[in-house]
Amino acid sequence: MIELPGPAATDALGRRIATALEHTGNGLVVALAGELGAGKTALARAVLGALGHVGAVVSPSYTLVEPYSVAGRVFHHLDLYRLADPEELEYLGVREIDTRRDWLFVEWPDRGAGFLPPLDLTIALQYADEGRMAHISAQTHQGSAFLSALQNAR
């Protein structure tokens, strides 16, 4: 578990995640799990900023997907909270995302079951006292390699 007592800690975790993403050289499919307001979009925003994105990072609650060109790749941020039917992901071109190269961070991934690529990693955020806690777990070999890179990232 990683303690996130405030926004600065979430930003620091985002920087570490960005560093690990850049050093692994592969794409990654990441589930961002947690209740409403747990910090999923804030963490995605911190990662994007650390990867060099300049400008606003909006929650893709209504558009469902927001792509960002950063670090020579595409960071796809999905928020499936308002997804009416997982089949809608077909129309958004989610299966066409090159997850071997690009990054896909998905909020509320359970709502896209059967239409999302396999998850490499889950970052579960939860409320804890005044702040949050993050628990990161790997589901694939690629996710495990990322976790190793994250442990060495500063």
Number of C-alpha atoms within 10 A of each C-alpha: 10 13 16 22 15 11 15 11 16 26 20 17 23 22 22 21 26 23 19 21 23 16 13 16 12 15 20 24 24 25 24 25 21 17 12 11 11 20 24 25 23 18 23 27 21 23 24 25 19 21 21 12 17 10 8 9 17 13 19 18 16 12 14 19 21 16 14 15 14 16 15 10 15 19 26 20 25 26 24 23 18 13 17 10 11 16 14 14 18 12 8 12 10 18 13 8 15 15 19 12 15 20 22 26 24 27 26 21 21 14 17 21 13 11 15 19 16 15 19 21 23 21 20 19 24 21 16 13 8 8 16 19 19 23 13 16 17 17 14 14 11 19 20 15 15 23 20 13 19 20 11 11 16 13
